[in-house]
């Protein structure tokens, strides 16, 4: 029962928008590091876009790309990643 409670607390909604924004940034930093490691280990390139889910969210939209995958957006789609986010 204690483990269930801890799991629920870990996945629960943050009390403030500031706390949620910190959680977002921390989680995204971890994901970005994992994607960079994946690129090194396997040679696969990824790009990730993260956006707000609500108008009052304080987390900024952001993107990350491994190696030169972001050139795809400029060369093929003819848009910069900053304009997409």
Biopython code that builds the backbone (N, CA, C, O; Angstrom):
import numpy as np
from Bio.PDB.StructureBuilder import StructureBuilder

atoms = [
    (1, "UNK", "N", (0.819, -1.187, 0.000)),
    (1, "UNK", "CA", (0.000, 0.000, 0.000)),
    (1, "UNK", "C", (0.869, 1.259, 0.000)),
    (1, "UNK", "O", (0.532, 2.244, -0.656)),
    (2, "UNK", "N", (1.968, 1.229, 0.722)),
    (2, "UNK", "CA", (2.877, 2.374, 0.752)),
    (2, "UNK", "C", (3.484, 2.612, -0.632)),
    (2, "UNK", "O", (3.607, 3.755, -1.073)),
    (3, "UNK", "N", (3.859, 1.534, -1.308)),
    (3, "UNK", "CA", (4.419, 1.679, -2.656)),
    (3, "UNK", "C", (3.404, 2.276, -3.621)),
    (3, "UNK", "O", (3.760, 3.086, -4.476)),
    (4, "UNK", "N", (2.148, 1.881, -3.489)),
    (4, "UNK", "CA", (1.096, 2.453, -4.335)),
    (4, "UNK", "C", (0.950, 3.947, -4.065)),
    (4, "UNK", "O", (0.809, 4.743, -4.994)),
    (5, "UNK", "N", (0.984, 4.318, -2.794)),
    (5, "UNK", "CA", (0.876, 5.728, -2.420)),
    (5, "UNK", "C", (2.043, 6.532, -3.000)),
    (5, "UNK", "O", (1.843, 7.621, -3.538)),
    (6, "UNK", "N", (3.249, 5.997, -2.891)),
    (6, "UNK", "CA", (4.425, 6.693, -3.428)),
    (6, "UNK", "C", (4.347, 6.816, -4.944)),
    (6, "UNK", "O", (4.695, 7.858, -5.501)),
    (7, "UNK", "N", (3.899, 5.775, -5.607)),
    (7, "UNK", "CA", (3.756, 5.829, -7.065)),
    (7, "UNK", "C", (2.733, 6.883, -7.468)),
    (7, "UNK", "O", (2.936, 7.612, -8.439)),
    (8, "UNK", "N", (1.645, 6.965, -6.729)),
    (8, "UNK", "CA", (0.622, 7.970, -7.008)),
    (8, "UNK", "C", (1.169, 9.376, -6.779)),
    (8, "UNK", "O", (0.910, 10.278, -7.576)),
    (9, "UNK", "N", (1.912, 9.568, -5.713)),
    (9, "UNK", "CA", (2.502, 10.873, -5.427)),
    (9, "UNK", "C", (3.486, 11.265, -6.523)),
    (9, "UNK", "O", (3.545, 12.428, -6.924)),
    (10, "UNK", "N", (4.254, 10.300, -7.002)),
    (10, "UNK", "CA", (5.246, 10.554, -8.047)),
    (10, "UNK", "C", (4.573, 10.993, -9.346)),
    (10, "UNK", "O", (5.129, 11.807, -10.083)),
    (11, "UNK", "N", (3.401, 10.470, -9.629)),
    (11, "UNK", "CA", (2.705, 10.758, -10.880)),
    (11, "UNK", "C", (1.624, 11.829, -10.732)),
    (11, "UNK", "O", (0.929, 12.135, -11.701)),
    (12, "UNK", "N", (1.470, 12.402, -9.540)),
    (12, "UNK", "CA", (0.363, 13.330, -9.303)),
    (12, "UNK", "C", (0.636, 14.712, -9.884)),
    (12, "UNK", "O", (1.758, 15.022, -10.284)),
    (13, "UNK", "N", (-0.391, 15.520, -9.924)),
    (13, "UNK", "CA", (-0.307, 16.879, -10.438)),
    (13, "UNK", "C", (0.486, 17.732, -9.460)),
    (13, "UNK", "O", (0.353, 17.584, -8.245)),
    (14, "UNK", "N", (1.311, 18.625, -9.996)),
    (14, "UNK", "CA", (2.100, 19.518, -9.158)),
    (14, "UNK", "C", (1.218, 20.612, -8.572)),
    (14, "UNK", "O", (0.230, 21.019, -9.183)),
    (15, "UNK", "N", (1.581, 21.082, -7.393)),
    (15, "UNK", "CA", (0.756, 22.044, -6.655)),
    (15, "UNK", "C", (0.701, 23.414, -7.321)),
    (15, "UNK", "O", (-0.325, 24.091, -7.258)),
    (16, "UNK", "N", (1.795, 23.827, -7.957)),
    (16, "UNK", "CA", (1.830, 25.148, -8.590)),
    (16, "UNK", "C", (2.363, 25.032, -10.009)),
    (16, "UNK", "O", (2.988, 24.034, -10.366)),
    (17, "UNK", "N", (2.114, 26.048, -10.809)),
    (17, "UNK", "CA", (2.655, 26.063, -12.167)),
    (17, "UNK", "C", (4.177, 26.117, -12.157)),
    (17, "UNK", "O", (4.827, 25.550, -13.035)),
    (18, "UNK", "N", (4.740, 26.794, -11.170)),
    (18, "UNK", "CA", (6.197, 26.862, -11.061)),
    (18, "UNK", "C", (6.781, 25.484, -10.787)),
    (18, "UNK", "O", (7.786, 25.106, -11.388)),
    (19, "UNK", "N", (6.168, 24.739, -9.894)),
    (19, "UNK", "CA", (6.631, 23.379, -9.603)),
    (19, "UNK", "C", (6.485, 22.494, -10.833)),
    (19, "UNK", "O", (7.356, 21.672, -11.117)),
    (20, "UNK", "N", (5.398, 22.660, -11.554)),
    (20, "UNK", "CA", (5.195, 21.878, -12.776)),
    (20, "UNK", "C", (6.255, 22.226, -13.812)),
    (20, "UNK", "O", (6.769, 21.336, -14.489)),
    (21, "UNK", "N", (6.590, 23.508, -13.947)),
    (21, "UNK", "CA", (7.610, 23.927, -14.913)),
    (21, "UNK", "C", (8.973, 23.348, -14.553)),
    (21, "UNK", "O", (9.720, 22.929, -15.438)),
    (22, "UNK", "N", (9.303, 23.320, -13.266)),
    (22, "UNK", "CA", (10.567, 22.702, -12.838)),
    (22, "UNK", "C", (10.569, 21.213, -13.139)),
    (22, "UNK", "O", (11.585, 20.667, -13.570)),
    (23, "UNK", "N", (9.448, 20.557, -12.916)),
    (23, "UNK", "CA", (9.319, 19.132, -13.208)),
    (23, "UNK", "C", (9.498, 18.883, -14.705)),
    (23, "UNK", "O", (10.190, 17.948, -15.110)),
    (24, "UNK", "N", (8.872, 19.725, -15.515)),
    (24, "UNK", "CA", (9.001, 19.605, -16.975)),
    (24, "UNK", "C", (10.460, 19.725, -17.381)),
    (24, "UNK", "O", (10.966, 18.886, -18.126)),
    (25, "UNK", "N", (11.141, 20.759, -16.899)),
    (25, "UNK", "CA", (12.530, 20.982, -17.300)),
    (25, "UNK", "C", (13.429, 19.841, -16.860)),
    (25, "UNK", "O", (14.285, 19.393, -17.623)),
    (26, "UNK", "N", (13.242, 19.371, -15.643)),
    (26, "UNK", "CA", (14.049, 18.266, -15.138)),
    (26, "UNK", "C", (13.829, 16.994, -15.959)),
    (26, "UNK", "O", (14.783, 16.305, -16.320)),
    (27, "UNK", "N", (12.576, 16.698, -16.246)),
    (27, "UNK", "CA", (12.254, 15.498, -17.026)),
    (27, "UNK", "C", (12.786, 15.614, -18.448)),
    (27, "UNK", "O", (13.340, 14.655, -18.984)),
    (28, "UNK", "N", (12.619, 16.789, -19.064)),
    (28, "UNK", "CA", (13.125, 16.977, -20.427)),
    (28, "UNK", "C", (14.643, 16.877, -20.477)),
    (28, "UNK", "O", (15.186, 16.312, -21.426)),
    (29, "UNK", "N", (15.339, 17.410, -19.480)),
    (29, "UNK", "CA", (16.798, 17.280, -19.440)),
    (29, "UNK", "C", (17.208, 15.815, -19.435)),
    (29, "UNK", "O", (18.147, 15.427, -20.130)),
    (30, "UNK", "N", (16.509, 15.004, -18.654)),
    (30, "UNK", "CA", (16.791, 13.567, -18.611)),
    (30, "UNK", "C", (16.526, 12.920, -19.967)),
    (30, "UNK", "O", (17.326, 12.113, -20.439)),
    (31, "UNK", "N", (15.408, 13.273, -20.589)),
    (31, "UNK", "CA", (15.059, 12.706, -21.894)),
    (31, "UNK", "C", (16.086, 13.111, -22.945)),
    (31, "UNK", "O", (16.494, 12.281, -23.757)),
    (32, "UNK", "N", (16.513, 14.383, -22.942)),
    (32, "UNK", "CA", (17.507, 14.849, -23.915)),
    (32, "UNK", "C", (18.806, 14.061, -23.770)),
    (32, "UNK", "O", (19.411, 13.675, -24.770)),
    (33, "UNK", "N", (19.236, 13.821, -22.538)),
    (33, "UNK", "CA", (20.456, 13.043, -22.304)),
    (33, "UNK", "C", (20.287, 11.612, -22.795)),
    (33, "UNK", "O", (21.211, 11.042, -23.375)),
    (34, "UNK", "N", (19.114, 11.030, -22.567)),
    (34, "UNK", "CA", (18.859, 9.665, -23.030)),
    (34, "UNK", "C", (18.887, 9.594, -24.556)),
    (34, "UNK", "O", (19.429, 8.644, -25.122)),
    (35, "UNK", "N", (18.310, 10.588, -25.222)),
    (35, "UNK", "CA", (18.302, 10.595, -26.686)),
    (35, "UNK", "C", (19.705, 10.788, -27.245)),
    (35, "UNK", "O", (20.055, 10.176, -28.254)),
    (36, "UNK", "N", (20.516, 11.633, -26.604)),
    (36, "UNK", "CA", (21.905, 11.798, -27.034)),
    (36, "UNK", "C", (22.671, 10.488, -26.889)),
    (36, "UNK", "O", (23.439, 10.112, -27.774)),
    (37, "UNK", "N", (22.463, 9.797, -25.779)),
    (37, "UNK", "CA", (23.122, 8.502, -25.565)),
    (37, "UNK", "C", (22.663, 7.474, -26.590)),
    (37, "UNK", "O", (23.466, 6.680, -27.080)),
    (38, "UNK", "N", (21.383, 7.488, -26.912)),
    (38, "UNK", "CA", (20.850, 6.576, -27.918)),
    (38, "UNK", "C", (21.513, 6.816, -29.268)),
    (38, "UNK", "O", (21.834, 5.867, -29.983)),
    (39, "UNK", "N", (21.719, 8.076, -29.616)),
    (39, "UNK", "CA", (22.372, 8.406, -30.884)),
    (39, "UNK", "C", (23.800, 7.876, -30.917)),
    (39, "UNK", "O", (24.241, 7.345, -31.936)),
    (40, "UNK", "N", (24.517, 8.016, -29.819)),
    (40, "UNK", "CA", (25.897, 7.535, -29.751)),
    (40, "UNK", "C", (25.942, 6.014, -29.855)),
    (40, "UNK", "O", (26.779, 5.458, -30.567)),
    (41, "UNK", "N", (25.037, 5.343, -29.142)),
    (41, "UNK", "CA", (25.050, 3.876, -29.113)),
    (41, "UNK", "C", (24.551, 3.240, -30.399)),
    (41, "UNK", "O", (25.081, 2.213, -30.824)),
    (42, "UNK", "N", (23.541, 3.832, -31.025)),
    (42, "UNK", "CA", (22.877, 3.159, -32.146)),
    (42, "UNK", "C", (22.996, 3.888, -33.474)),
    (42, "UNK", "O", (22.738, 3.301, -34.525)),
    (43, "UNK", "N", (23.385, 5.161, -33.443)),
    (43, "UNK", "CA", (23.482, 5.928, -34.679)),
    (43, "UNK", "C", (22.150, 6.482, -35.161)),
    (43, "UNK", "O", (22.074, 7.035, -36.258)),
    (44, "UNK", "N", (21.104, 6.342, -34.362)),
    (44, "UNK", "CA", (19.797, 6.870, -34.757)),
    (44, "UNK", "C", (19.694, 8.314, -34.274)),
    (44, "UNK", "O", (20.145, 8.649, -33.179)),
    (45, "UNK", "N", (19.104, 9.149, -35.095)),
    (45, "UNK", "CA", (18.957, 10.558, -34.742)),
    (45, "UNK", "C", (17.499, 10.853, -34.438)),
    (45, "UNK", "O", (16.596, 10.293, -35.060)),
    (46, "UNK", "N", (17.284, 11.726, -33.487)),
    (46, "UNK", "CA", (15.927, 12.057, -33.069)),
    (46, "UNK", "C", (15.778, 13.561, -32.916)),
    (46, "UNK", "O", (16.747, 14.293, -32.713)),
    (47, "UNK", "N", (14.538, 13.990, -33.019)),
    (47, "UNK", "CA", (14.221, 15.360, -32.617)),
    (47, "UNK", "C", (12.961, 15.294, -31.773)),
    (47, "UNK", "O", (12.085, 14.458, -31.992)),
    (48, "UNK", "N", (12.893, 16.181, -30.821)),
    (48, "UNK", "CA", (11.786, 16.183, -29.879)),
    (48, "UNK", "C", (11.308, 17.615, -29.708)),
    (48, "UNK", "O", (12.097, 18.524, -29.452)),
    (49, "UNK", "N", (10.020, 17.797, -29.852)),
    (49, "UNK", "CA", (9.397, 19.091, -29.597)),
    (49, "UNK", "C", (8.493, 18.943, -28.381)),
    (49, "UNK", "O", (7.728, 17.984, -28.275)),
    (50, "UNK", "N", (8.588, 19.893, -27.472)),
    (50, "UNK", "CA", (7.723, 19.896, -26.293)),
    (50, "UNK", "C", (7.001, 21.232, -26.241)),
    (50, "UNK", "O", (7.608, 22.288, -26.419)),
    (51, "UNK", "N", (5.711, 21.174, -25.998)),
    (51, "UNK", "CA", (4.893, 22.377, -25.986)),
    (51, "UNK", "C", (4.060, 22.426, -24.716)),
    (51, "UNK", "O", (3.947, 21.432, -23.999)),
    (52, "UNK", "N", (3.493, 23.557, -24.451)),
    (52, "UNK", "CA", (2.619, 23.715, -23.292)),
    (52, "UNK", "C", (1.317, 22.960, -23.509)),
    (52, "UNK", "O", (0.862, 22.797, -24.641)),
    (53, "UNK", "N", (0.729, 22.507, -22.423)),
    (53, "UNK", "CA", (-0.553, 21.823, -22.508)),
    (53, "UNK", "C", (-1.726, 22.704, -22.125)),
    (53, "UNK", "O", (-2.885, 22.340, -22.320)),
    (54, "UNK", "N", (-1.409, 23.873, -21.575)),
    (54, "UNK", "CA", (-2.462, 24.773, -21.102)),
    (54, "UNK", "C", (-1.945, 26.206, -21.193)),
    (54, "UNK", "O", (-0.745, 26.448, -21.061)),
    (55, "UNK", "N", (-2.832, 27.130, -21.412)),
    (55, "UNK", "CA", (-2.449, 28.526, -21.587)),
    (55, "UNK", "C", (-1.730, 29.088, -20.361)),
    (55, "UNK", "O", (-0.912, 29.996, -20.502)),
    (56, "UNK", "N", (-2.010, 28.577, -19.173)),
    (56, "UNK", "CA", (-1.384, 29.087, -17.956)),
    (56, "UNK", "C", (-0.109, 28.342, -17.567)),
    (56, "UNK", "O", (0.496, 28.658, -16.543)),
    (57, "UNK", "N", (0.306, 27.367, -18.360)),
    (57, "UNK", "CA", (1.561, 26.676, -18.082)),
    (57, "UNK", "C", (2.713, 27.657, -18.236)),
    (57, "UNK", "O", (2.742, 28.449, -19.178)),
    (58, "UNK", "N", (3.654, 27.602, -17.313)),
    (58, "UNK", "CA", (4.802, 28.501, -17.388)),
    (58, "UNK", "C", (5.989, 27.864, -18.094)),
    (58, "UNK", "O", (6.985, 28.542, -18.349)),
    (59, "UNK", "N", (5.907, 26.592, -18.411)),
    (59, "UNK", "CA", (6.991, 25.926, -19.134)),
    (59, "UNK", "C", (7.036, 26.456, -20.562)),
    (59, "UNK", "O", (6.004, 26.614, -21.214)),
    (60, "UNK", "N", (8.239, 26.726, -21.032)),
    (60, "UNK", "CA", (8.394, 27.220, -22.390)),
    (60, "UNK", "C", (8.418, 26.061, -23.372)),
    (60, "UNK", "O", (8.893, 24.969, -23.060)),
    (61, "UNK", "N", (7.898, 26.318, -24.563)),
    (61, "UNK", "CA", (8.026, 25.330, -25.631)),
    (61, "UNK", "C", (9.508, 25.201, -25.966)),
    (61, "UNK", "O", (10.237, 26.192, -25.974)),
    (62, "UNK", "N", (9.941, 23.996, -26.237)),
    (62, "UNK", "CA", (11.356, 23.775, -26.507)),
    (62, "UNK", "C", (11.533, 22.636, -27.492)),
    (62, "UNK", "O", (10.585, 21.914, -27.799)),
    (63, "UNK", "N", (12.733, 22.482, -27.979)),
    (63, "UNK", "CA", (13.043, 21.389, -28.893)),
    (63, "UNK", "C", (14.462, 20.927, -28.635)),
    (63, "UNK", "O", (15.274, 21.645, -28.052)),
    (64, "UNK", "N", (14.738, 19.728, -29.075)),
    (64, "UNK", "CA", (16.085, 19.181, -28.991)),
    (64, "UNK", "C", (16.276, 18.243, -30.170)),
    (64, "UNK", "O", (15.349, 17.542, -30.576)),
    (65, "UNK", "N", (17.463, 18.236, -30.704)),
    (65, "UNK", "CA", (17.771, 17.331, -31.806)),
    (65, "UNK", "C", (19.165, 16.768, -31.648)),
    (65, "UNK", "O", (20.078, 17.472, -31.219)),
    (66, "UNK", "N", (19.335, 15.505, -31.992)),
    (66, "UNK", "CA", (20.649, 14.889, -31.910)),
    (66, "UNK", "C", (21.384, 15.085, -33.225)),
    (66, "UNK", "O", (20.784, 15.093, -34.300)),
    (67, "UNK", "N", (22.696, 15.242, -33.114)),
    (67, "UNK", "CA", (23.590, 15.438, -34.250)),
    (67, "UNK", "C", (23.066, 16.568, -35.130)),
    (67, "UNK", "O", (22.800, 17.662, -34.633)),
    (68, "UNK", "N", (22.917, 16.322, -36.415)),
    (68, "UNK", "CA", (22.484, 17.389, -37.321)),
    (68, "UNK", "C", (21.068, 17.159, -37.837)),
    (68, "UNK", "O", (20.727, 17.618, -38.927)),
    (69, "UNK", "N", (20.244, 16.456, -37.071)),
    (69, "UNK", "CA", (18.881, 16.163, -37.507)),
    (69, "UNK", "C", (18.065, 17.441, -37.697)),
    (69, "UNK", "O", (17.108, 17.450, -38.471)),
    (70, "UNK", "N", (18.426, 18.502, -37.012)),
    (70, "UNK", "CA", (17.665, 19.740, -37.154)),
    (70, "UNK", "C", (17.881, 20.372, -38.527)),
    (70, "UNK", "O", (17.080, 21.203, -38.955)),
    (71, "UNK", "N", (18.952, 19.989, -39.221)),
    (71, "UNK", "CA", (19.139, 20.458, -40.602)),
    (71, "UNK", "C", (17.989, 19.997, -41.488)),
    (71, "UNK", "O", (17.647, 20.665, -42.464)),
    (72, "UNK", "N", (17.393, 18.857, -41.149)),
    (72, "UNK", "CA", (16.244, 18.354, -41.895)),
    (72, "UNK", "C", (15.134, 19.394, -41.938)),
    (72, "UNK", "O", (14.539, 19.640, -42.987)),
    (73, "UNK", "N", (14.865, 19.998, -40.796)),
    (73, "UNK", "CA", (13.782, 20.985, -40.739)),
    (73, "UNK", "C", (14.083, 22.175, -41.633)),
    (73, "UNK", "O", (13.184, 22.706, -42.285)),
    (74, "UNK", "N", (15.345, 22.600, -41.669)),
    (74, "UNK", "CA", (15.706, 23.747, -42.490)),
    (74, "UNK", "C", (15.766, 23.380, -43.968)),
    (74, "UNK", "O", (15.307, 24.150, -44.812)),
    (75, "UNK", "N", (16.325, 22.212, -44.296)),
    (75, "UNK", "CA", (16.522, 21.833, -45.696)),
    (75, "UNK", "C", (15.262, 21.292, -46.354)),
    (75, "UNK", "O", (14.954, 21.664, -47.486)),
    (76, "UNK", "N", (14.536, 20.431, -45.676)),
    (76, "UNK", "CA", (13.385, 19.757, -46.277)),
    (76, "UNK", "C", (12.083, 20.515, -46.014)),
    (76, "UNK", "O", (11.322, 20.786, -46.943)),
    (77, "UNK", "N", (11.832, 20.849, -44.776)),
    (77, "UNK", "CA", (10.588, 21.517, -44.414)),
    (77, "UNK", "C", (10.703, 23.034, -44.617)),
    (77, "UNK", "O", (9.695, 23.735, -44.706)),
    (78, "UNK", "N", (11.928, 23.521, -44.687)),
    (78, "UNK", "CA", (12.235, 24.939, -44.867)),
    (78, "UNK", "C", (11.661, 25.793, -43.739)),
    (78, "UNK", "O", (11.102, 26.867, -43.962)),
    (79, "UNK", "N", (11.818, 25.285, -42.538)),
    (79, "UNK", "CA", (11.445, 26.024, -41.325)),
    (79, "UNK", "C", (12.523, 25.784, -40.282)),
    (79, "UNK", "O", (13.099, 24.700, -40.204)),
    (80, "UNK", "N", (12.785, 26.799, -39.490)),
    (80, "UNK", "CA", (13.701, 26.627, -38.373)),
    (80, "UNK", "C", (12.930, 26.064, -37.184)),
    (80, "UNK", "O", (11.750, 26.358, -36.994)),
    (81, "UNK", "N", (13.614, 25.254, -36.395)),
    (81, "UNK", "CA", (12.954, 24.632, -35.239)),
    (81, "UNK", "C", (12.414, 25.680, -34.271)),
    (81, "UNK", "O", (11.377, 25.465, -33.644)),
    (82, "UNK", "N", (13.101, 26.800, -34.146)),
    (82, "UNK", "CA", (12.620, 27.860, -33.246)),
    (82, "UNK", "C", (11.258, 28.388, -33.671)),
    (82, "UNK", "O", (10.446, 28.757, -32.822)),
    (83, "UNK", "N", (11.001, 28.429, -34.957)),
    (83, "UNK", "CA", (9.713, 28.929, -35.436)),
    (83, "UNK", "C", (8.600, 27.904, -35.216)),
    (83, "UNK", "O", (7.433, 28.269, -35.076)),
    (84, "UNK", "N", (8.964, 26.635, -35.189)),
    (84, "UNK", "CA", (7.969, 25.585, -34.956)),
    (84, "UNK", "C", (7.508, 25.613, -33.506)),
    (84, "UNK", "O", (6.318, 25.471, -33.221)),
    (85, "UNK", "N", (8.455, 25.797, -32.591)),
    (85, "UNK", "CA", (8.093, 25.816, -31.174)),
    (85, "UNK", "C", (7.541, 27.157, -30.812)),
    (85, "UNK", "O", (7.174, 27.382, -29.659)),
]
sb = StructureBuilder()
sb.init_structure("model")
sb.init_model(0)
sb.init_chain("A")
sb.init_seg("    ")
for serial, (resi, resn, name, xyz) in enumerate(atoms, 1):
    if name == "N":
        sb.init_residue(resn, " ", resi, " ")
    sb.init_atom(name, np.array(xyz, "f"), 0.0, 1.0, " ", f" {name:<3s}", serial, name[0])
structure = sb.get_structure()
